[in-house]
Amino acid sequence: MEKEIGKVTHWYDKIRVAVVRLSGDLKVGEQVKVKHGDAEFTTAIESMQLDHKDVSSAKEGDEIAVKLSQKAKEGSVIFLTE
């Protein structure tokens, strides 16, 4: 079961960080699937920042920065996996 929880609004290639506008809650340690067209990958959220401060969770409406294992393009959709 997958639940859409956000969209990538910006991608920083050199540091492999995505800025994500959340439409659901997210915690460090949760598994997410990143989809853009036919491309997709699954990864665990190892760290996230809100306003340049480390946080362990974020809620709907927050814009967070997360480090990802693979490249995510702007417009990619983030799903919470179970």
Secondary structure by P-SEA (a helix, b strand, c coil): cccccccccccccccccccccccccccccbbbbbbccccccccccccccccccccccccccccbbbbbcccccccbbbbbcc
